[in-house]
Amino acid sequence: IPPNCWYPKTYWWPGKKDGWCGPQDLVRLHVLGLDEYDAVVFYDQDIEFQGDMRPVMRCAAQGYFISASGGVGEPFNVGFFALRPDRRLLRAAEIFAAEVQFTEIFGW
């Protein structure tokens, strides 16, 4: 979990094994800071590639952010994305996580 990150303290805390899945979801943020690479791809274990990934990597290396649409009612799917990493993106995500307002009724 990023430093100072908001999380639902009423039903999850560090060390609790069930409830909020933030720690497993937020681990994907680490790829944003891997700027020693020209491009990185994050994909969940339920993603199956159907062909050559080199075009995706080439586009990401040129600075494009590539992802898929979400599932039911989700505008964005974080189960797959490719990008040119930049530590500033990771820092921006950390700042957002520290500043974001969230409610269980309205979400982010």
GROMACS elastic network, one bead per residue, 0.5 to 0.9 nm:
[ bonds ]
;  ai    aj funct       b0    kb
    1     4     6  0.83587   500
    1     5     6  0.64971   500
    1     6     6  0.89363   500
    1     7     6  0.87212   500
    1    22     6  0.74638   500
    1    23     6  0.56811   500
    1    24     6  0.88980   500
    1    26     6  0.63057   500
    1    27     6  0.74700   500
    1    94     6  0.89708   500
    2     5     6  0.53165   500
    2     6     6  0.88268   500
    2    26     6  0.79261   500
    2    93     6  0.84520   500
    2    94     6  0.56338   500
    2    95     6  0.87452   500
    2    97     6  0.71266   500
    2    98     6  0.79388   500
    3    94     6  0.71071   500
    3    95     6  0.89631   500
    3    97     6  0.84900   500
    3    98     6  0.74467   500
    4    94     6  0.81082   500
    4    95     6  0.85578   500
    4    97     6  0.74793   500
    4    98     6  0.51355   500
    4    99     6  0.86399   500
    5    94     6  0.71205   500
    5    95     6  0.82079   500
    5    96     6  0.82863   500
    5    99     6  0.78239   500
    5   100     6  0.85652   500
    6     9     6  0.84490   500
    6    97     6  0.60130   500
    6    98     6  0.57578   500
    6    99     6  0.76925   500
    6   100     6  0.72250   500
    6   101     6  0.81899   500
    6   102     6  0.82215   500
    7    10     6  0.88344   500
    7    12     6  0.75639   500
    7    13     6  0.80567   500
    7    20     6  0.83949   500
    7    22     6  0.77303   500
    7    97     6  0.87746   500
    7   102     6  0.88563   500
    8    11     6  0.60014   500
    8    12     6  0.58052   500
    8    13     6  0.77076   500
    8    20     6  0.74497   500
    8   102     6  0.89416   500
    8   104     6  0.87906   500
    9    12     6  0.52194   500
    9    13     6  0.57790   500
   10    13     6  0.79540   500
   11    16     6  0.89423   500
   11    18     6  0.89581   500
   11    19     6  0.65202   500
   11    20     6  0.74030   500
   12    15     6  0.85056   500
   12    16     6  0.61852   500
   12    17     6  0.84746   500
   12    18     6  0.75414   500
   12    19     6  0.59241   500
   12    20     6  0.59480   500
   12    21     6  0.89659   500
   13    16     6  0.55881   500
   13    17     6  0.88683   500
   13    20     6  0.87873   500
   14    17     6  0.84463   500
   14    23     6  0.87764   500
   16    19     6  0.76664   500
   17    20     6  0.88980   500
   18    21     6  0.76675   500
   20    23     6  0.79998   500
   21    24     6  0.56687   500
   21    25     6  0.61889   500
   21    26     6  0.85574   500
   22    26     6  0.56074   500
   22    27     6  0.83284   500
   23    26     6  0.51796   500
   23    27     6  0.62032   500
   24    27     6  0.55093   500
   24    28     6  0.77264   500
   25    28     6  0.61506   500
   25    29     6  0.81790   500
   25    78     6  0.84969   500
   26    29     6  0.55510   500
   26    30     6  0.79871   500
   27    30     6  0.59108   500
   27    31     6  0.83696   500
   28    31     6  0.60546   500
   28    32     6  0.80305   500
   28    42     6  0.68725   500
   28    43     6  0.87243   500
   28    78     6  0.83811   500
   29    32     6  0.55922   500
   29    33     6  0.77165   500
   29    89     6  0.89406   500
   29    90     6  0.65111   500
   29    93     6  0.75999   500
   29    94     6  0.89327   500
   30    33     6  0.56857   500
   30    34     6  0.70647   500
   30    90     6  0.70452   500
   31    34     6  0.53319   500
   31    35     6  0.84423   500
   31    40     6  0.67422   500
   31    41     6  0.77446   500
   31    42     6  0.71484   500
   31    83     6  0.89282   500
   31    85     6  0.67929   500
   31    86     6  0.89212   500
   31    90     6  0.81587   500
   32    35     6  0.74593   500
   32    40     6  0.81408   500
   32    83     6  0.78994   500
   32    84     6  0.79171   500
   32    86     6  0.58436   500
   32    87     6  0.62764   500
   32    88     6  0.82244   500
   32    89     6  0.59386   500
   32    90     6  0.51654   500
   32    91     6  0.88792   500
   32    93     6  0.89460   500
   33    36     6  0.84902   500
   33    85     6  0.56668   500
   33    86     6  0.52987   500
   33    88     6  0.74661   500
   33    89     6  0.70321   500
   33    90     6  0.54372   500
   33    91     6  0.82731   500
   34    37     6  0.61663   500
   34    38     6  0.89238   500
   34    39     6  0.86769   500
   34    40     6  0.77147   500
   34    84     6  0.87841   500
   34    85     6  0.55773   500
   34    86     6  0.68518   500
   34    87     6  0.70855   500
   35    38     6  0.70391   500
   35    39     6  0.81548   500
   35    40     6  0.88889   500
   35    84     6  0.74761   500
   35    86     6  0.50930   500
   35    87     6  0.64179   500
   36    39     6  0.89218   500
   36    85     6  0.80285   500
   36    86     6  0.88215   500
   37    40     6  0.68451   500
   37    61     6  0.86592   500
   37    84     6  0.76382   500
   37    85     6  0.70430   500
   38    57     6  0.84719   500
   38    58     6  0.87700   500
   38    60     6  0.79380   500
   38    61     6  0.51134   500
   38    62     6  0.83711   500
   38    83     6  0.85981   500
   38    84     6  0.57962   500
   38    85     6  0.71426   500
   39    57     6  0.59085   500
   39    58     6  0.75892   500
   39    59     6  0.85363   500
   39    60     6  0.55231   500
   39    62     6  0.83796   500
   39    63     6  0.84891   500
   39    82     6  0.70690   500
   39    83     6  0.56050   500
   39    85     6  0.62570   500
   40    57     6  0.71610   500
   40    60     6  0.74615   500
   40    61     6  0.81671   500
   40    81     6  0.84144   500
   40    82     6  0.55985   500
   40    83     6  0.57250   500
   40    84     6  0.63488   500
   40    85     6  0.66446   500
   41    56     6  0.86693   500
   41    57     6  0.75476   500
   41    60     6  0.84960   500
   41    80     6  0.73031   500
   41    81     6  0.57433   500
   41    83     6  0.66849   500
   41    84     6  0.89738   500
   42    78     6  0.83217   500
   42    79     6  0.72810   500
   42    80     6  0.55133   500
   42    81     6  0.54284   500
   42    82     6  0.63266   500
   42    83     6  0.89742   500
   43    46     6  0.79948   500
   43    47     6  0.62455   500
   43    78     6  0.79628   500
   43    79     6  0.52730   500
   43    81     6  0.66370   500
   43    82     6  0.86464   500
   44    47     6  0.56774   500
   44    78     6  0.83826   500
   44    80     6  0.65226   500
   45    48     6  0.81013   500
   45    79     6  0.84414   500
   46    79     6  0.82387   500
   47    79     6  0.75138   500
   47    80     6  0.74450   500
   49    52     6  0.78211   500
   49    53     6  0.76205   500
   50    53     6  0.85341   500
   52    55     6  0.70921   500
   52    56     6  0.83360   500
   53    56     6  0.53662   500
   53    57     6  0.63905   500
   53    58     6  0.87741   500
   54    57     6  0.50116   500
   54    58     6  0.60434   500
   54    59     6  0.86171   500
   55    58     6  0.50262   500
   55    59     6  0.62011   500
   55    60     6  0.85620   500
   56    59     6  0.52766   500
   56    60     6  0.61860   500
   56    61     6  0.86119   500
   56    66     6  0.75998   500
   56    82     6  0.71918   500
   56    83     6  0.89183   500
   57    60     6  0.50470   500
   57    61     6  0.60429   500
   57    62     6  0.87001   500
   57    82     6  0.70604   500
   57    83     6  0.78046   500
   57    84     6  0.87173   500
   58    61     6  0.50785   500
   58    62     6  0.64646   500
   59    62     6  0.51923   500
   59    63     6  0.68414   500
   59    64     6  0.57446   500
   59    65     6  0.80954   500
   59    66     6  0.80491   500
   59    82     6  0.86092   500
   59    83     6  0.80065   500
   59    84     6  0.87474   500
   60    63     6  0.52797   500
   60    65     6  0.60430   500
   60    66     6  0.68593   500
   60    82     6  0.57845   500
   60    84     6  0.52222   500
   60    85     6  0.87869   500
   61    64     6  0.71977   500
   61    82     6  0.88811   500
   61    83     6  0.66904   500
   61    84     6  0.50433   500
   61    85     6  0.85474   500
   62    83     6  0.85230   500
   62    84     6  0.71008   500
   63    83     6  0.65217   500
   63    84     6  0.53673   500
   63    85     6  0.86525   500
   64    82     6  0.80744   500
   64    83     6  0.60674   500
   64    84     6  0.71635   500
   65    81     6  0.72425   500
   65    82     6  0.59574   500
   65    84     6  0.74760   500
   66    80     6  0.82820   500
   66    81     6  0.54264   500
   66    82     6  0.50866   500
   66    83     6  0.64126   500
   67    76     6  0.76725   500
   67    77     6  0.68217   500
   67    78     6  0.74423   500
   67    79     6  0.84295   500
   67    80     6  0.57803   500
   67    82     6  0.65798   500
   67    83     6  0.89341   500
   68    76     6  0.66891   500
   68    77     6  0.56100   500
   68    78     6  0.79304   500
   68    79     6  0.82441   500
   68    80     6  0.66728   500
   68    81     6  0.72721   500
   69    74     6  0.72861   500
   69    75     6  0.58537   500
   69    77     6  0.52866   500
   69    78     6  0.87917   500
   70    73     6  0.71213   500
   70    75     6  0.51745   500
   70    78     6  0.77750   500
   70    79     6  0.86449   500
   71    74     6  0.53059   500
   71    75     6  0.77747   500
   71    76     6  0.79717   500
   71    77     6  0.70428   500
   72    75     6  0.86585   500
   74    77     6  0.70728   500
   77    80     6  0.65708   500
   77    81     6  0.79945   500
   78    81     6  0.64178   500
   82    85     6  0.88222   500
   83    86     6  0.89472   500
   85    88     6  0.87018   500
   85    89     6  0.74905   500
   85    90     6  0.85765   500
   86    89     6  0.55018   500
   86    90     6  0.70501   500
   87    90     6  0.50722   500
   87    91     6  0.62309   500
   87    92     6  0.85959   500
   88    92     6  0.60551   500
   88    93     6  0.85900   500
   89    92     6  0.50099   500
   89    93     6  0.62378   500
   89    94     6  0.86628   500
   90    93     6  0.51019   500
   90    94     6  0.62877   500
   90    95     6  0.87393   500
   91    94     6  0.50103   500
   91    95     6  0.62154   500
   91    96     6  0.85802   500
   92    95     6  0.50926   500
   92    96     6  0.61197   500
   92    97     6  0.85652   500
   93    96     6  0.50334   500
   93    97     6  0.60867   500
   93    98     6  0.86289   500
   94    97     6  0.50606   500
   94    98     6  0.62692   500
   94    99     6  0.86980   500
   95    98     6  0.51267   500
   95    99     6  0.61383   500
   95   100     6  0.83684   500
   96    99     6  0.51380   500
   96   100     6  0.55548   500
   97   100     6  0.55874   500
   97   101     6  0.88964   500
   98   101     6  0.89235   500
  100   108     6  0.71025   500
  101   107     6  0.82949   500
  101   108     6  0.61558   500
  102   105     6  0.85707   500
  102   106     6  0.71660   500
  102   107     6  0.52075   500
  103   106     6  0.53723   500
  103   107     6  0.50150   500
  103   108     6  0.68646   500
  104   107     6  0.54962   500
  104   108     6  0.86902   500
